[in-house]
């Protein structure tokens, strides 16, 4: 028998020695990262100007806690209003009527294109343009009248301004989520005799939420941080409370660290809630993908047996 027909020896996988691939650049980058983090932590701990005892003193100060609750309330109220207004604007933009589409697009263009700070100041000074709100009825005259300054308090101005500003973004998020649903699914559901309300609850909303939840969570986190702008019109939020304290004590850096701590804590909790919602609304997609993979594997096993 010739040498070319000599059978090759079989390799035993258990006796093979696996040599990991070396990544010298990755090792150097990891070492540098650890050194930089250690340097920053050491500097933060040893720097006396950070005044950590003062930070712990004001962490649960009554004014700070009150400002924290104001920030949370503002975020919840503004996000609920913005989502409601954004949903209406999104449905108007998706309408086939130009009388609904054009005003909705102008609304989104204006409130998404102007800075939130400008809108805050504008609504706070609305009394310059509109002196009072009144209701006049024929034959009865003025039945209701109230001065604009009595209504447009700092809290109301902040709520209206940020709600309208945020609704422009929410309208685009909701519109893109609703448009992501395949038209064939809605047509098939209609052929099966589903009513529009049942079609919306069972087909459109569950699938659209998978596209809406992630950007909505990001917008909510961004809104939480944007509420710090309301301090410019004297709303007693977290940042305004810290400003009121360090304006008297001149302990600026410790109070800013306190504000940073609370913002990071709330954002972390909100991120956990967002992850839970994403997993909840994505469970059906994962089950479908697992079933699809199982079908592929079963087909492969049958073909190999044949």
Secondary structure as the mmCIF struct_conf table of DSSP 4:
data_model
#
loop_
_struct_conf.conf_type_id
_struct_conf.id
_struct_conf.beg_label_comp_id
_struct_conf.beg_label_asym_id
_struct_conf.beg_label_seq_id
_struct_conf.end_label_comp_id
_struct_conf.end_label_asym_id
_struct_conf.end_label_seq_id
HELX_RH_3T_P HELX_RH_3T_P1 UNK A 3 UNK A 5
HELX_LH_PP_P HELX_LH_PP_P1 UNK A 6 UNK A 11
HELX_RH_3T_P HELX_RH_3T_P2 UNK A 13 UNK A 15
HELX_LH_PP_P HELX_LH_PP_P2 UNK A 16 UNK A 18
HELX_LH_PP_P HELX_LH_PP_P3 UNK A 20 UNK A 22
HELX_RH_AL_P HELX_RH_AL_P1 UNK A 24 UNK A 46
HELX_RH_3T_P HELX_RH_3T_P3 UNK A 48 UNK A 50
HELX_RH_AL_P HELX_RH_AL_P2 UNK A 52 UNK A 58
TURN_TY1_P TURN_TY1_P1 UNK A 59 UNK A 60
HELX_RH_AL_P HELX_RH_AL_P3 UNK A 62 UNK A 93
TURN_TY1_P TURN_TY1_P2 UNK A 94 UNK A 94
BEND BEND1 UNK A 95 UNK A 96
HELX_RH_AL_P HELX_RH_AL_P4 UNK A 98 UNK A 113
BEND BEND2 UNK A 114 UNK A 114
HELX_RH_AL_P HELX_RH_AL_P5 UNK A 116 UNK A 124
TURN_TY1_P TURN_TY1_P3 UNK A 125 UNK A 125
HELX_RH_3T_P HELX_RH_3T_P4 UNK A 126 UNK A 128
TURN_TY1_P TURN_TY1_P4 UNK A 129 UNK A 129
STRN STRN1 UNK A 132 UNK A 137
TURN_TY1_P TURN_TY1_P5 UNK A 138 UNK A 140
STRN STRN2 UNK A 141 UNK A 147
HELX_RH_AL_P HELX_RH_AL_P6 UNK A 148 UNK A 151
HELX_RH_AL_P HELX_RH_AL_P7 UNK A 154 UNK A 179
TURN_TY1_P TURN_TY1_P6 UNK A 180 UNK A 180
BEND BEND3 UNK A 181 UNK A 181
HELX_RH_AL_P HELX_RH_AL_P8 UNK A 183 UNK A 191
TURN_TY1_P TURN_TY1_P7 UNK A 192 UNK A 193
HELX_RH_AL_P HELX_RH_AL_P9 UNK A 196 UNK A 199
HELX_RH_PI_P HELX_RH_PI_P1 UNK A 200 UNK A 204
HELX_RH_AL_P HELX_RH_AL_P10 UNK A 205 UNK A 226
HELX_RH_3T_P HELX_RH_3T_P5 UNK A 227 UNK A 233
TURN_TY1_P TURN_TY1_P8 UNK A 234 UNK A 234
HELX_RH_AL_P HELX_RH_AL_P11 UNK A 238 UNK A 249
HELX_RH_AL_P HELX_RH_AL_P12 UNK A 252 UNK A 281
TURN_TY1_P TURN_TY1_P9 UNK A 282 UNK A 282
HELX_RH_AL_P HELX_RH_AL_P13 UNK A 283 UNK A 305
#
